[in-house]
Amino acid sequence: MKSLHRMIFPMLTILLIFSLPAGLEVKASSSRTNQPVLISNESTDGNKSENSGSFQVNNDDYTFNKRMSKDAYQLDYVKPFNSEPNGNRILLNKVYRTEKSRTGESKSFWVTNLMTNKDNKLPAELEYSGSHVNVWVNNHLITWQEAGALGREFDSRIYPLDVDHFGHPPDVDGSGKINILCYDIQDGFTRNGGYVAGYFAPRDLSNVPHSNRTQIFYLDTYPTMGMGSIKDVSETYSTLAHEFQHMINFNQNVLVEGHPDMDAWLNEGLSMAAEQIYSGKVLQDRIEYYNYDTSIANGQSLLYWDDSGDNLANYSLSYLFLQYLKIQSNQGNAIFKELINDPNSDYRAVQDLIHKYISPDLSFGKFMTDFRAALYLNKRTGIFGFQGDPGFASIKKRIFSGSSVGLRGGGAVVRELPTDTIPGGKGNDITYTLLAKLDTVSPQPPKVHPAGDSDRHISGTAEASAMITVQKGSQILARGKTGSHRVFNVGIPKQKAGTILTVFARDAAGNRSNASSVTVKDKTAPSRPAVSPFSNNQTKLSGRAEAGSSITVKHGRTIVGAAKTGKNGRFTVNLKRKQKAGTILTIYARDRVGNQSAGKSLKVADRIPPAVPSVRSVSERSTHVTGRTEHGARVYLYHWGRYLGSTKAGSTGYFSIKTYRHKRGTVLNLYAQDEAGNKSRKKYVKVI
């Protein structure tokens, strides 16, 4: 492991000595034969260097513009800790319990002198204890009021923002609180140049020597909070957001998921994203440093975290790259949590997101090249810019003036070269991109055909050989390509009516069109209505169908009633008149957009009993009881509850029941029962 002395001191010395040299921003040559060419090493190995070809870096060291603000020189530090060999010593959440701390309590913490890389114990007093944080202060360097302001800002804004956008923090001591130690971090600062505003030490989450065995990060009081006796703790708020992301990142990747630590260039890019989310503003200090730094113009690698060199250049590149990824993926800040949760902790995590949200055919190496082209061209649309975000409009073109350069993986320069010359002897991963001839024109928005809720495809036309992406909100539903005839037909899952889908095209150069939107139409007919039993003695027909649909009741082609369903789908139709038993009614539901259901057939039930039978006189000589009733009804004859016989009335209603002779004065009773089982009232007959 490189010593911290090597990491900090060479950089600080240069910060004090160099100033912005004349001609740092080289203008494009006036020669008509030269054009800006992007030379990029698309290797994912930042430790390996490849020659750009036969066209040596100027021996200029990285330099700084002394007119830049103090924040442009701000560093942080994640103390090196190899989690893999120390895996059995890592404290899982809530396995190491500590006593509850109280305001005014004194305690000593292990801290690191960043100049000597030596650890020592430092006393501190608890000045604030909130819902999510304890603020400890060494030697009363800030007041309890200032510690309270810092703690409340963390509790109310920084904690919820970082947790929402990146994940949950560790809780190895079971206290449920983050500890913040405020002290003068020994980083070699001498009123000029770079300084460490805060740091996080993953060893504190492990049972190793010099571990504080708690979730803690460290904040600088000088010069971060001011170089005089008056301190401004608000100067550290963005640093709080920055360091808290580091803690969350380690927890998610190592403690929760069991993955290796995230690569420094990604981890730092995420922490600067946390700063931007907190402030709500683009980090102009990082852009300003990019604009004036020689190391970047000379090919600084995105992937190689240069601890012993121009470390600040890495911050600028990582910040800009993660923001570029966010903008090109069109996922907003949600992309950062997805990056942390990816099973990979290196460039492959980014590549997974590129394939998911940008193009399945785009490699990480090519995406790095596109990023460098975007920094130079900064187009308002497409892959070669930041989609017109005004925060990134101040990015300046950086041109390399040397004759050749060794580029690490992830490194790139822009050089003016003859347009027809590609130097020989270049490395296998070195690519040359003629920036003037790049296709930077976005395709026209796709023309999308109407789509229904029963459709399993989205079709239309767009630029030939373009990648078509169909999204619902930020969720990508499917991708497909247009053919040579510009037609596309992309398979998707069925969508609910009213769903808004957005469709955009990305051409072979990576330029993305504006999105076209299509609202999924309701083309699905309602289900057949469910109808309650209905009889010939009713005029109200009820049932259930799709909510908000119109109900029509027909007899043959004649509409005999209509109604609408309520929010619960129930309906009641008032028919114009009673219907005869046996009549077939058909009930339909039609939704708001005119889709009609299949008809529900309903036979009108007979619920009206037959009339009381009419009976001819019965005498003591009669052997039959005759009369009339409803045709088809069965007539039953009784004498004081004793069944005597029955018969079915004919088509004219006539009936005749055979019986024996009865004495005069005998009272017989009979009733009719129709085919539906309805019984008439009884008819009493006295034998004469």
Secondary structure, 3 states (H helix, E strand, C coil): CCCHHHHHHHHHHHHHHCCCCCCCCCCCCCCCCEEEEEEEECCCCCCCEEECCCCCCCCCCCCCCCCCCHHHHEEEEECCCCCCCCHHHECCCCCCCCCCCCCCCEEEEEEEECCCCEEEEEEEEEEEECCCEEEEECCCCCCHHHHHHHHHHHHHHHHHHHHHHHCCCCCCCCCCCEEEEEECCCCCCCCCCCEEEEEECHHHHECCCCCCCCCEEEEECCCCCCCCCCCCHHHHHHHHHHHHHHHHHHHHHHHHCCCCCCCHHHHHHHHHHHHHHHHCCCCHHHHHHHHHCHHHHCCCCCCCCCCCCCHHHHHHHHHHHHHHHHHHHCCCCHHHHHHHHCCCCCHHHHHHHHHHHHCCCCCHHHHHHHHHHHHHHCECCCCCECCCCHHHCCCCCCCCCCCCCEEECCCEEEEEEECCCCCCCCCCCEEEEEHHHCCCCCCCCCEECCCECCCCEEEEECCCCCEEEEEECCEEEEEEECCCCCEEEEECCCCCCCCEEEEEEECCCCCECCCEEEECECCCCCCCCEECCCECCCCEEEEECCCCCEEEEEECCEEEEEEECCCCCEEEEECCCCCCCCCEEEEEEECCCCCECCCEEEECECCCCCCCCEECCCCCCCCEEEEECCCCCEEEEEECCEEEEEEECCCCCEEEEECCCCCCCCEEEEEEECCCCCECCCEEEECC
